[in-house]
């Protein structure tokens, strides 16, 4: 029988070729899957490495994370620098030059760019406010936040309930003064009429003369009564700080140049600022952030720049003294409103004011005048009690938002002047609120724009006082970004079966990454 040579070898070769083709195809597919996973990993490494390069001064002093995208140049966000830094990580991790032999998973970076970004100043500093509130979310119990929200709402509602104390006081004084001038004019008219009128009118003239004498005696009697409104008015003119702080108190003299501050200049804008407005709870949390990370009159944290940072955020003045003055004035106004409410709820105190108003202005026989004087007296009383409250708060004491009768200090309306001594303070309220507590409330009812831009004002000013950060600006600080990556790779196995001398098509892998300091998980 004749043997057939080679028939089995050809069949086996064809079979092995098919098997190898399928095997190499599967190997390249498996390799491609591994490369995609590697692309995700090295994209994460690049994005996270760039976001790890945050400004240390902001973090160390204010616990705020942001990347200076100008990298110290101060000429604006330079994303080419950021992209080149990511390229370094991608090249090292994508091509693995330190690996011995052939790296079957190597990737060549074709594209690495920042497609979208958000700045710390976007939407009037909303990104900053959100991050600051997030810092405190797990530091403040929910029940405390809820209680603060209720208190802030009450203060906001009460703020427009009564006329300003100084307006009521001025109205009472003016009404009394105008009536006195009017009475003097009437006396002059009566005197002139007595000289020119004929005898038949003698009886009428006599009656008017007697009435004028009576009015004069009543007026004299009223003049002998001390008018608390006059005393309080003179006291107010002395200036608020001299009323609430002793001469020995040390007040910071530091100032800030606001001409090119965040709140004054036109700011650069990011292209993905989509944060929602702060809700009431977030405002409470941000106020708590201010308490912890901003210096104030009662708590110097040793930051560069202004010493009364929190007061600056509230009032926006260019010096510590002006900010303290404005803050104390606001605090005084807040206490006046609540003390007015306490006074009007106490019938005995209202009756005391009505009695004294009658003694001072009863001679006018004008109910409207007497009513105006009564309100002026109540305003004087509320003002004096409020000054005592502020003195206590500035010294570290506590004052209740709405005082009870037992917590009231000035019990006698006619003795208000005895409390003008700067060393006298209100009674301590065991369950009251501290100076910082009132600052929390005043901050939480401020507008979002005011809180955001003024906070960034003082942070930028502090930052620039350091040589290394002298060119830094808040509208160059990136807090969120999106990155697009593109990688290429030549097939390692399947390309062996190319049927021509042309290069086998390369594989393109794309990746997209989002990074943000505003994510709770971060």
LUMRO-722856 format. One line per field, with one value per residue (C-alpha): residue number from 1; x, y, z. Coordinates in steps of 0.02 Angstrom, whole numbers, m for minus. Layout:
residues N
seq <- [NUM,...]
xx <- [X,...]
yy <- [Y,...]
zz <- [Z,...]
end
This chain:
residues 522
seq <- [1,2,3,4,5,6,7,8,9,10,11,12,13,14,15,16,17,18,19,20,21,22,23,24,25,26,27,28,29,30,31,32,33,34,35,36,37,38,39,40,41,42,43,44,45,46,47,48,49,50,51,52,53,54,55,56,57,58,59,60,61,62,63,64,65,66,67,68,69,70,71,72,73,74,75,76,77,78,79,80,81,82,83,84,85,86,87,88,89,90,91,92,93,94,95,96,97,98,99,100,101,102,103,104,105,106,107,108,109,110,111,112,113,114,115,116,117,118,119,120,121,122,123,124,125,126,127,128,129,130,131,132,133,134,135,136,137,138,139,140,141,142,143,144,145,146,147,148,149,150,151,152,153,154,155,156,157,158,159,160,161,162,163,164,165,166,167,168,169,170,171,172,173,174,175,176,177,178,179,180,181,182,183,184,185,186,187,188,189,190,191,192,193,194,195,196,197,198,199,200,201,202,203,204,205,206,207,208,209,210,211,212,213,214,215,216,217,218,219,220,221,222,223,224,225,226,227,228,229,230,231,232,233,234,235,236,237,238,239,240,241,242,243,244,245,246,247,248,249,250,251,252,253,254,255,256,257,258,259,260,261,262,263,264,265,266,267,268,269,270,271,272,273,274,275,276,277,278,279,280,281,282,283,284,285,286,287,288,289,290,291,292,293,294,295,296,297,298,299,300,301,302,303,304,305,306,307,308,309,310,311,312,313,314,315,316,317,318,319,320,321,322,323,324,325,326,327,328,329,330,331,332,333,334,335,336,337,338,339,340,341,342,343,344,345,346,347,348,349,350,351,352,353,354,355,356,357,358,359,360,361,362,363,364,365,366,367,368,369,370,371,372,373,374,375,376,377,378,379,380,381,382,383,384,385,386,387,388,389,390,391,392,393,394,395,396,397,398,399,400,401,402,403,404,405,406,407,408,409,410,411,412,413,414,415,416,417,418,419,420,421,422,423,424,425,426,427,428,429,430,431,432,433,434,435,436,437,438,439,440,441,442,443,444,445,446,447,448,449,450,451,452,453,454,455,456,457,458,459,460,461,462,463,464,465,466,467,468,469,470,471,472,473,474,475,476,477,478,479,480,481,482,483,484,485,486,487,488,489,490,491,492,493,494,495,496,497,498,499,500,501,502,503,504,505,506,507,508,509,510,511,512,513,514,515,516,517,518,519,520,521,522]
xx <- [0,70,93,27,166,128,m60,m70,58,m40,m202,m120,m39,m206,m290,m154,m162,m348,m326,m182,m283,m427,m310,m214,m377,m441,m274,m283,m463,m413,m265,m379,m491,m340,m282,m452,m440,m264,m324,m454,m323,m191,m325,m373,m192,m163,m323,m302,m118,m159,m298,m177,m77,m194,m144,m73,m99,m287,m298,m188,m275,m452,m477,m520,m458,m418,m283,m193,m212,m92,43,111,116,m39,m80,m234,m278,m151,m223,m76,31,m99,m111,78,86,m42,55,204,101,20,185,266,117,58,218,303,484,547,471,592,548,395,245,94,m18,76,m27,28,m57,m133,m237,m248,m350,m459,m630,m726,m679,m754,m672,m684,m763,m897,m1076,m1018,m913,m1046,m916,m822,m980,m1031,m861,m855,m1030,m979,m832,m954,m1089,m1027,m967,m1135,m1280,m1439,m1544,m1428,m1438,m1628,m1636,m1521,m1629,m1782,m1690,m1627,m1802,m1869,m1735,m1769,m1957,m1931,m1809,m1948,m2077,m2037,m1974,m1791,m1758,m1666,m1811,m1937,m1825,m1802,m1989,m2028,m1902,m1958,m2143,m2106,m1992,m2115,m2255,m2150,m2109,m2291,m2345,m2216,m2284,m2462,m2408,m2330,m2491,m2596,m2484,m2499,m2689,m2703,m2620,m2727,m2899,m3044,m3124,m3275,m3155,m3074,m3157,m3100,m2923,m2920,m2972,m2834,m2709,m2754,m2741,m2571,m2513,m2579,m2490,m2332,m2338,m2371,m2229,m2112,m2163,m2124,m1957,m1904,m1930,m1776,m1812,m1724,m1739,m1625,m1497,m1495,m1484,m1329,m1256,m1284,m1186,m1031,m1005,m1047,m875,m852,m1019,m981,m792,m683,m537,m418,m488,m363,m436,m341,m282,m253,m320,m349,m336,m500,m467,m429,m516,m623,m782,m722,m646,m717,m686,m635,m773,m768,m879,m963,m1027,m1194,m1203,m1376,m1403,m1370,m1520,m1556,m1464,m1309,m1307,m1306,m1163,m1066,m1089,m1018,m872,m839,m841,m707,m593,m612,m536,m653,m646,m666,m553,m389,m331,m168,m205,m113,m209,m361,m386,m575,m608,m783,m833,m765,m874,m1025,m984,m852,m756,m572,m510,m533,m596,m728,m784,m799,m896,m1016,m1037,m1074,m1200,m1288,m1282,m1355,m1495,m1533,m1542,m1649,m1779,m1791,m1786,m1928,m2028,m1988,m2036,m2202,m2245,m2221,m2374,m2289,m2147,m2268,m2369,m2209,m2173,m2350,m2343,m2177,m2238,m2389,m2275,m2162,m2290,m2458,m2456,m2477,m2648,m2612,m2637,m2528,m2384,m2399,m2402,m2247,m2156,m2209,m2133,m1978,m1959,m1982,m1851,m1731,m1759,m1732,m1574,m1498,m1536,m1462,m1300,m1282,m1314,m1177,m1054,m1087,m1069,m904,m837,m882,m1053,m1219,m1380,m1547,m1624,m1789,m1768,m1885,m1927,m1801,m1662,m1697,m1567,m1635,m1791,m1821,m1849,m1808,m1635,m1564,m1419,m1349,m1307,m1204,m1046,m954,m911,m1093,m1161,m1323,m1368,m1294,m1422,m1384,m1464,m1416,m1310,m1129,m1054,m1006,m1183,m1256,m1125,m1188,m1364,m1311,m1205,m1343,m1463,m1335,m1350,m1254,m1159,m1100,m1041,m950,m858,m809,m743,m636,m579,m496,m429,m345,m273,m199,m130,m41,51,160,304,269,87,100,29,m114,m293,m454,m525,m378,m419,m495,m614,m685,m633,m672,m532,m533,m399,m360,m237,m176,m102,m40,m109,24,m42,m176,m67,48,m83,m87,m102,m8,142,29,21,m117,m251,m209,m332,m395,m454,m543,m573,m665,m639,m730,m645,m719,m679,m866,m906,m953,m857,m700]
yy <- [0,169,299,479,593,763,757,757,900,1019,984,1009,1171,1239,1185,1260,1423,1439,1396,1521,1656,1633,1618,1777,1868,1817,1865,2038,2058,2009,2126,2266,2241,2251,2408,2489,2450,2519,2677,2703,2677,2794,2925,2917,2931,3085,3175,3136,3183,3354,3378,3328,3484,3599,3764,3720,3892,3888,3712,3742,3904,3890,3704,3746,3640,3726,3716,3875,3852,3995,3897,4054,4164,4265,4291,4182,3999,3909,3739,3700,3684,3572,3464,3449,3391,3257,3206,3165,3044,2969,2938,2859,2747,2718,2662,2587,2625,2541,2372,2239,2159,2203,2282,2211,2338,2496,2648,2801,2962,3052,3182,3251,3409,3503,3514,3600,3680,3773,3912,3953,4121,4057,4112,4241,4116,3981,3843,3907,3919,3742,3671,3765,3704,3527,3541,3564,3441,3302,3419,3495,3382,3397,3451,3598,3648,3640,3744,3874,3882,3917,4051,4136,4138,4220,4353,4387,4402,4516,4630,4729,4719,4885,5054,5088,5134,5295,5347,5322,5415,5559,5565,5578,5718,5812,5801,5872,6008,6062,6074,6180,6300,6306,6346,6485,6557,6550,6642,6779,6794,6803,6936,7043,7023,7087,7250,7293,7222,7335,7333,7222,7077,7094,6939,6833,6901,6867,6686,6663,6743,6627,6476,6535,6550,6375,6305,6395,6319,6146,6169,6220,6066,5956,6039,5984,5802,5722,5664,5497,5532,5683,5587,5437,5550,5636,5466,5399,5546,5487,5344,5160,5087,5208,5148,4962,4947,5017,5128,4987,4875,4837,4861,4804,4943,4833,4886,4804,4874,4832,4923,4762,4638,4492,4590,4740,4674,4583,4399,4257,4128,3940,3846,3716,3813,3728,3724,3756,3901,3871,3815,3873,3725,3755,3938,3881,3761,3898,4014,3876,3862,4049,4024,3889,3959,4150,4260,4379,4503,4364,4236,4276,4127,4212,4230,4357,4513,4575,4513,4532,4424,4370,4551,4596,4466,4543,4726,4741,4891,4920,4915,4808,4955,5002,4822,4803,4965,4912,4738,4807,4926,4780,4678,4824,4838,4653,4667,4825,4733,4587,4701,4804,4644,4600,4774,4776,4605,4668,4769,4842,4914,4986,5064,5140,5218,5284,5363,5449,5507,5587,5674,5741,5785,5788,5978,5976,5893,5815,5624,5608,5698,5595,5436,5489,5525,5356,5267,5375,5321,5138,5158,5239,5094,4963,5052,5060,4877,4830,4923,4825,4665,4706,4746,4575,4487,4572,4520,4337,4327,4258,4350,4267,4307,4356,4405,4358,4483,4397,4421,4607,4727,4905,4893,5081,5190,5351,5285,5240,5362,5261,5124,5236,5181,5070,4944,4901,4752,4658,4509,4345,4230,4048,3983,4133,4154,4210,4344,4208,4139,4307,4318,4149,4219,4382,4285,4161,4302,4384,4366,4225,4349,4451,4297,4223,4372,4453,4288,4268,4450,4420,4247,4320,4463,4342,4232,4376,4424,4268,4283,4115,4160,4346,4326,4210,4258,4175,4176,4067,3932,3776,3671,3555,3497,3373,3290,3204,3073,2978,2833,2727,2552,2437,2260,2139,1971,1988,2105,1957,1901,2062,2018,2171,2276,2417,2453,2364,2487,2553,2542,2706,2710,2861,2904,3045,3096,3215,3282,3398,3453,3477,3291,3224,3065,3170]
zz <- [0,m52,87,69,133,211,212,401,417,303,393,561,503,444,604,713,616,649,831,850,760,880,1029,987,953,1124,1202,1125,1181,1358,1345,1285,1436,1549,1461,1487,1672,1674,1585,1722,1857,1785,1748,1932,1983,1874,1928,2112,2109,2038,2167,2305,2261,2357,2437,2608,2686,2654,2723,2876,2927,2859,2819,2638,2493,2329,2194,2144,1956,1922,2016,2097,1942,1985,1800,1800,1797,1686,1643,1527,1684,1766,1610,1595,1776,1740,1585,1695,1798,1643,1552,1703,1741,1563,1479,1633,1583,1741,1695,1630,1465,1361,1445,1357,1444,1402,1350,1254,1310,1162,1254,1430,1453,1577,1497,1639,1804,1951,2052,2236,2193,2073,2108,2236,2331,2340,2312,2464,2570,2523,2566,2732,2779,2732,2852,2996,2943,3055,3193,3241,3296,3194,3344,3375,3192,3196,3356,3277,3121,3229,3328,3170,3095,3254,3252,3067,3102,3253,3161,3076,3215,3303,3252,3283,3463,3419,3306,3446,3567,3445,3409,3596,3622,3467,3514,3686,3621,3484,3612,3729,3588,3538,3717,3726,3564,3633,3793,3687,3586,3745,3819,3661,3658,3837,3790,3638,3674,3736,3910,3864,3837,4009,4079,3932,3945,4131,4102,3973,4088,4230,4113,4054,4234,4270,4117,4171,4345,4273,4151,4291,4388,4237,4213,4388,4337,4261,4085,4049,3863,3876,3978,3861,3708,3778,3822,3645,3575,3669,3544,3557,3601,3746,3814,3809,3833,3973,3928,3974,3835,3697,3523,3369,3253,3100,2931,2761,2584,2498,2334,2239,2352,2296,2334,2232,2070,1920,1951,1836,1812,1799,1677,1787,1937,1965,2155,2228,2350,2534,2633,2812,2889,2780,2833,3015,2977,2887,3036,3146,3025,3050,3238,3225,3090,3092,3226,3318,3463,3590,3503,3415,3310,3262,3076,2971,2923,3017,3195,3192,3039,3086,3119,2947,2863,2949,2919,2781,2850,2815,2995,3149,3252,3124,3108,3297,3307,3170,3245,3418,3340,3256,3414,3509,3382,3399,3588,3576,3474,3596,3749,3677,3663,3844,3904,3813,3881,4061,4114,4267,4163,4035,4177,4247,4077,4061,4235,4201,4029,4113,4239,4102,3967,4056,4058,3869,3886,3717,3714,3558,3642,3800,3695,3598,3761,3830,3680,3694,3875,3831,3694,3819,3938,3803,3745,3919,3955,3786,3820,3982,3884,3757,3897,3972,3804,3764,3934,3904,3987,3925,3885,3847,3679,3762,3944,4085,4223,4337,4209,4187,4260,4250,4357,4384,4232,4324,4374,4204,4220,4365,4238,4124,4216,4091,4226,4261,4164,4140,4248,4191,4110,4150,3990,3887,3730,3719,3606,3482,3491,3439,3302,3239,3225,3143,3018,2974,2925,2810,2622,2537,2428,2577,2672,2523,2450,2615,2683,2527,2545,2711,2663,2508,2609,2736,2597,2510,2668,2644,2522,2442,2408,2372,2196,2244,2208,2259,2082,2027,2155,2076,2181,2048,1874,1737,1639,1469,1433,1273,1256,1109,1099,959,961,1026,961,829,725,687,563,463,280,219,264,327,513,603,666,841,984,1058,1240,1314,1494,1585,1765,1883,2038,2169,2346,2370,2367,2538,2505,2485]
end
